[in-house]
Amino acid sequence: MCGIVGLHLRTPELYPRLGELLTGMLCEMGDRGSDSAGVAVYGDPTWSPPGQGCVSVVDLGTGETADIAQVTSSVATALGGSVDGVAVQDGYLLSAGAASEDLLIAVRSVYPRALVAGFGSDIAVLKGVGHPRMLTDGWGLEKAQGWQGVGHTRMATESAVTPAGCHPYAVGPSQCMVHNGSFANHATIRRELRAAGIPFDSENDTEVGARFIAKLLSQGRDVEGALKELCGTFDGFYTLLVSNRDSFAVVRDAIACKPAVIAETDDWVAMGSEYRALAGLPGVEKARIWEPEPEVVYAWSK
């Protein structure tokens, strides 16, 4: 059992409240999974400055901590250009006036064992082990701004409770996936993806789904088509939320036994594993609220 939440804001006046609203949604799901949590935030001007390539790093992989000045200086040398960054708890949110893929290459050249949580434009990914309330307080999530946020609380069932095992899995440029449920045939699909040269950071079944989606999107498929192919390829029980910097999509498996609810107003679209995750949103009493149908892709764009 895990909890997933997502919030897509349509009204710029609400952008300053994204972190506050996302924090409330995520912490409401804390008893669905209290061993780890994570978020992807789109559009915070400090965490992911506009017009910059961004990389989120959970762990440098060196066994030692480093201050943000040391990290940015080392990566800047590898990139051949200036790099900015902020330290958030034990993680590092790096940005530069370069493509995020080039910044990612520079990060990996300096820190080859780093655990990268996400990369792209306008995206910052934070995740870690611990109760969602402890983590969101440490990140200062309530102060974050932006137009979209995705979150996950985890109750581990099939892989270790480590930062690498936490959701979200943001493995394609500005892409993110969170998942409640399990994929029965993930080992087979993992072997196929590895044979195609796709690397993995964990043994989590969710990462297999995320890398499958990222592969299809990199080949030019749209989100709806990619999710439909996932439904036809993966066995199991699941509710998925997939996002990029300007879209937000939800799908459930053919039996739809994992809970999910969607609410929509003129100001926002939101989803959660349970309604209580949405109950604190402004204007929810006037929202259109429904349970997503099996294998129907629901998608919204910025």
DATADA-V756464 format. One record per residue. N is the residue number from 1. PSI is psi in radians with two decimals (none if undefined). D_LAST is the distance of its C-alpha to the last C-alpha in whole Angstrom. Layout:
<<N;PSI;D_LAST> <N;PSI;D_LAST>>
This chain:
<<1;2.21;30> <2;2.95;27> <3;2.36;24> <4;2.57;20> <5;2.67;18> <6;2.52;14> <7;2.14;12> <8;1.97;8> <9;2.32;8> <10;-0.30;7> <11;2.00;10> <12;-0.47;11> <13;-0.38;15> <14;-0.19;14> <15;-0.70;13> <16;-0.26;16> <17;0.07;17> <18;-0.87;15> <19;-0.73;18> <20;-0.84;20> <21;-0.73;18> <22;-0.67;18> <23;-0.82;21> <24;-0.74;22> <25;-0.83;21> <26;-0.78;22> <27;-0.47;25> <28;-0.44;26> <29;0.15;26> <30;-0.59;28> <31;-0.02;31> <32;-0.17;29> <33;1.88;30> <34;0.17;31> <35;-0.33;32> <36;2.91;29> <37;2.87;25> <38;2.82;22> <39;2.68;19> <40;2.21;16> <41;2.22;14> <42;2.09;11> <43;0.16;12> <44;2.17;15> <45;-0.33;17> <46;-0.79;20> <47;-0.60;20> <48;1.40;17> <49;2.45;18> <50;2.47;16> <51;0.13;17> <52;2.65;19> <53;2.41;20> <54;2.55;20> <55;2.28;22> <56;2.20;22> <57;2.18;26> <58;-0.72;28> <59;2.31;31> <60;-0.33;33> <61;0.25;35> <62;-0.20;38> <63;-0.01;40> <64;2.73;40> <65;2.74;37> <66;2.56;37> <67;2.80;36> <68;-0.57;32> <69;-0.70;34> <70;-0.75;36> <71;-0.85;33> <72;-0.64;31> <73;-0.77;35> <74;-0.75;35> <75;-0.64;32> <76;-0.69;32> <77;-0.74;36> <78;-0.61;34> <79;-0.53;31> <80;0.55;34> <81;2.96;31> <82;2.56;30> <83;2.32;28> <84;2.89;27> <85;2.82;26> <86;2.51;27> <87;2.27;28> <88;1.88;27> <89;-2.18;30> <90;0.05;31> <91;3.01;28> <92;2.21;27> <93;1.89;24> <94;2.56;24> <95;2.69;23> <96;2.78;24> <97;1.00;24> <98;2.90;24> <99;2.49;22> <100;-0.58;21> <101;-0.66;23> <102;-0.68;26> <103;-0.70;26> <104;-0.75;26> <105;-0.72;29> <106;-0.74;30> <107;-0.81;30> <108;-0.47;31> <109;-0.56;34> <110;-0.70;35> <111;1.35;34> <112;-0.34;35> <113;0.24;35> <114;2.54;32> <115;1.84;29> <116;2.19;26> <117;-0.35;23> <118;2.84;20> <119;2.78;19> <120;-2.83;16> <121;2.36;14> <122;0.35;13> <123;2.39;14> <124;2.31;17> <125;2.26;19> <126;2.36;22> <127;2.73;25> <128;3.05;28> <129;2.34;31> <130;3.05;32> <131;2.51;31> <132;-0.66;27> <133;-0.75;29> <134;-0.76;31> <135;-0.82;28> <136;-0.62;25> <137;-0.77;28> <138;-0.60;29> <139;-0.33;26> <140;0.62;25> <141;-0.57;22> <142;-0.42;22> <143;-0.09;22> <144;2.65;19> <145;2.96;16> <146;-3.04;12> <147;-0.15;8> <148;2.50;9> <149;2.56;12> <150;2.45;15> <151;2.84;18> <152;2.39;22> <153;2.35;25> <154;2.35;28> <155;1.79;31> <156;2.39;32> <157;-0.46;34> <158;0.08;35> <159;2.95;34> <160;2.67;35> <161;1.57;34> <162;2.88;33> <163;-0.62;30> <164;-0.44;29> <165;-0.05;29> <166;2.61;27> <167;2.81;23> <168;2.77;20> <169;1.88;21> <170;1.44;19> <171;-0.12;21> <172;2.90;19> <173;2.05;17> <174;0.26;14> <175;2.71;14> <176;2.53;15> <177;2.38;17> <178;2.78;19> <179;2.30;22> <180;2.06;24> <181;-2.69;27> <182;2.56;29> <183;2.08;30> <184;-0.54;33> <185;0.49;33> <186;-0.55;31> <187;-0.72;35> <188;-0.78;35> <189;-0.60;32> <190;-0.77;32> <191;-0.70;35> <192;-0.73;34> <193;-0.70;31> <194;-0.69;33> <195;-0.45;35> <196;0.09;33> <197;0.23;33> <198;2.17;30> <199;2.85;30> <200;2.61;30> <201;-0.24;30> <202;3.08;31> <203;0.19;33> <204;2.35;30> <205;-0.50;29> <206;-0.66;25> <207;-0.56;25> <208;-0.79;27> <209;-0.73;24> <210;-0.73;21> <211;-0.56;23> <212;-0.83;24> <213;-0.80;20> <214;-0.67;20> <215;-0.81;23> <216;-0.73;21> <217;-0.64;18> <218;-0.36;20> <219;0.07;22> <220;0.01;19> <221;2.63;18> <222;2.96;15> <223;-0.75;14> <224;-0.79;15> <225;-0.69;18> <226;-0.73;19> <227;-0.63;19> <228;-0.67;21> <229;-0.66;23> <230;-0.78;23> <231;-0.58;25> <232;-0.22;27> <233;-0.67;28> <234;2.36;28> <235;2.58;31> <236;-2.94;31> <237;2.21;29> <238;2.64;25> <239;2.26;22> <240;2.52;19> <241;2.16;16> <242;2.35;14> <243;2.74;11> <244;-2.92;10> <245;-0.30;8> <246;0.31;5> <247;2.88;6> <248;2.10;9> <249;2.56;12> <250;2.44;15> <251;2.60;19> <252;2.82;22> <253;3.13;25> <254;-0.42;28> <255;-0.46;30> <256;0.81;27> <257;-0.25;29> <258;2.26;27> <259;2.62;25> <260;2.54;22> <261;2.48;20> <262;2.46;17> <263;2.52;16> <264;2.34;14> <265;-3.14;14> <266;-0.36;13> <267;-0.38;12> <268;2.84;10> <269;2.39;11> <270;2.68;13> <271;2.70;16> <272;2.85;19> <273;-0.49;22> <274;2.72;24> <275;-0.58;23> <276;-0.39;25> <277;-0.40;22> <278;-0.20;20> <279;-0.41;23> <280;0.05;22> <281;2.52;19> <282;2.23;19> <283;0.23;20> <284;-0.46;20> <285;-0.29;23> <286;0.08;21> <287;2.66;19> <288;2.17;19> <289;2.33;20> <290;2.87;21> <291;2.20;22> <292;2.47;20> <293;2.72;23> <294;2.33;24> <295;0.38;23> <296;2.22;20> <297;2.12;17> <298;2.15;14> <299;2.52;10> <300;2.62;7> <301;2.66;4> <302;none;0>>
